[in-house]
Amino acid sequence: MKLIIVNGPNLNLLGKREPEVYGSTTFEDYFSELQQKFSGIDLEYFQSNIEGELIDKIQEVGFSYDGIVLNAASYTHTSVGIGDAVKAVNTPVVEVHISNTHKREDFRHVSYISSGAKGVILGFGLQSYDLAIQSFL
């Protein structure tokens, strides 16, 4: 099984950025834990702060991978383009958020990703990624 985690803007700052919301673990450290836990899965990771690069990656893997775990971060609430890319590919996408976006600012209550996603997991911290990977098993 081949899965990819695609992270959007500012998630490269996990461990430094708003630790009261996002925790103090870097994503790279957490990704190493995921690779060990799911050693039987070909698990990749991609992060970009650039909307077009996220769309390009979804299109690149969206017809050959078994699943995409997507945390589009703030683009979740603004990017029709990323939402359209999710709908355009055959590979199932699970939308993930570290925080419970419904407990945050009103603009974070709207997702342009959810309508094309296989499912949505939010509010479980970094464990949201673990749960998303399990959903493909």
C-alpha positions as CSV (number, residue, x, y, z in Angstrom):
1,M,0.0,0.0,0.0
2,K,1.3,3.4,-1.0
3,L,0.1,6.5,1.0
4,I,1.2,10.1,1.1
5,I,0.7,12.8,3.6
6,V,0.3,16.2,2.0
7,N,0.6,19.2,4.4
8,G,-0.1,22.8,3.6
9,P,1.1,26.2,4.8
10,N,2.8,26.7,8.1
11,L,2.8,23.0,9.0
12,N,6.5,23.1,8.5
13,L,6.6,25.1,11.7
14,L,5.0,22.5,13.9
15,G,6.8,22.3,17.2
16,K,7.4,26.0,17.1
17,R,4.1,27.5,16.0
18,E,1.4,28.0,18.6
19,P,2.3,25.0,20.7
20,E,-0.8,25.5,22.8
21,V,-2.9,24.7,19.6
22,Y,-0.5,22.4,17.7
23,G,1.8,20.8,20.3
24,S,5.6,20.9,20.6
25,T,6.5,17.9,18.3
26,T,7.9,18.7,14.8
27,F,6.1,17.0,12.0
28,E,9.4,15.3,10.9
29,D,9.7,13.7,14.3
30,Y,6.1,12.5,14.2
31,F,6.4,11.3,10.6
32,S,9.3,9.1,11.8
33,E,7.0,7.6,14.4
34,L,4.3,6.9,11.8
35,Q,6.8,5.2,9.5
36,Q,7.9,2.9,12.3
37,K,4.3,2.2,13.4
38,F,3.1,1.5,9.8
39,S,6.3,-0.1,8.5
40,G,4.3,-2.3,6.1
41,I,3.1,0.8,4.2
42,D,5.1,2.8,1.7
43,L,4.5,6.1,3.4
44,E,5.6,9.4,2.0
45,Y,5.4,13.0,3.1
46,F,5.2,16.3,1.2
47,Q,4.8,19.8,2.6
48,S,4.4,23.2,0.8
49,N,3.4,26.7,1.7
50,I,2.4,27.2,-2.0
51,E,-1.1,26.4,-3.2
52,G,-0.1,25.5,-6.7
53,E,2.5,23.0,-5.5
54,L,-0.1,21.3,-3.3
55,I,-2.4,21.0,-6.4
56,D,0.4,19.7,-8.5
57,K,1.3,17.0,-5.9
58,I,-2.4,15.9,-5.6
59,Q,-2.6,15.6,-9.4
60,E,0.8,13.8,-9.5
61,V,-0.1,11.0,-7.0
62,G,-3.9,11.1,-7.5
63,F,-4.1,8.3,-10.0
64,S,-1.4,5.9,-8.7
65,Y,-1.3,6.0,-4.9
66,D,-3.7,4.1,-2.6
67,G,-4.5,7.2,-0.5
68,I,-3.8,10.8,0.3
69,V,-3.9,12.2,3.8
70,L,-4.4,15.9,3.2
71,N,-4.0,18.7,5.7
72,A,-4.4,21.7,3.5
73,A,-4.2,23.9,6.6
74,S,-5.5,27.4,6.0
75,Y,-6.1,26.6,2.3
76,T,-8.9,24.3,3.4
77,H,-11.0,27.4,4.0
78,T,-9.9,29.4,0.9
79,S,-8.8,27.1,-2.0
80,V,-11.4,26.1,-4.5
81,G,-8.5,24.9,-6.6
82,I,-7.3,22.3,-4.0
83,G,-10.9,21.2,-3.5
84,D,-11.3,20.8,-7.2
85,A,-8.0,18.8,-7.4
86,V,-9.3,16.4,-4.7
87,K,-12.5,15.8,-6.7
88,A,-10.5,15.4,-10.0
89,V,-8.3,12.5,-8.9
90,N,-9.2,8.8,-8.4
91,T,-7.1,8.3,-5.2
92,P,-9.2,8.6,-2.1
93,V,-8.4,11.6,0.2
94,V,-8.9,11.9,3.9
95,E,-8.9,15.5,5.1
96,V,-7.1,15.9,8.4
97,H,-6.8,18.8,10.9
98,I,-4.7,18.8,14.1
99,S,-7.1,21.1,15.9
100,N,-10.9,21.0,16.0
101,T,-11.6,23.7,13.4
102,H,-15.2,24.0,14.6
103,K,-13.9,25.4,18.0
104,R,-11.9,28.1,16.3
105,E,-12.7,31.2,14.2
106,D,-15.8,31.2,12.1
107,F,-13.9,31.2,8.8
108,R,-12.4,27.8,9.8
109,H,-15.8,26.2,9.9
110,V,-16.0,26.0,6.1
111,S,-14.0,23.5,4.1
112,Y,-13.5,23.4,0.3
113,I,-12.0,19.9,0.7
114,S,-14.6,18.0,2.6
115,S,-17.1,17.5,-0.2
116,G,-14.5,15.6,-2.2
117,A,-12.9,13.7,0.6
118,K,-13.5,10.1,1.7
119,G,-13.7,11.4,5.2
120,V,-12.6,14.1,7.6
121,I,-10.7,13.7,10.9
122,L,-10.1,16.7,13.1
123,G,-9.3,17.7,16.7
124,F,-7.1,14.7,17.8
125,G,-3.8,16.5,17.6
126,L,-1.1,14.7,15.5
127,Q,-3.0,11.5,16.2
128,S,-5.4,12.7,13.5
129,Y,-2.8,11.5,10.9
130,D,-2.6,8.1,12.6
131,L,-6.4,7.7,12.4
132,A,-6.4,8.8,8.8
133,I,-3.8,6.2,7.9
134,Q,-5.8,3.5,9.7
135,S,-8.8,4.4,7.6
136,F,-7.0,3.1,4.6
137,L,-6.3,-0.3,6.2
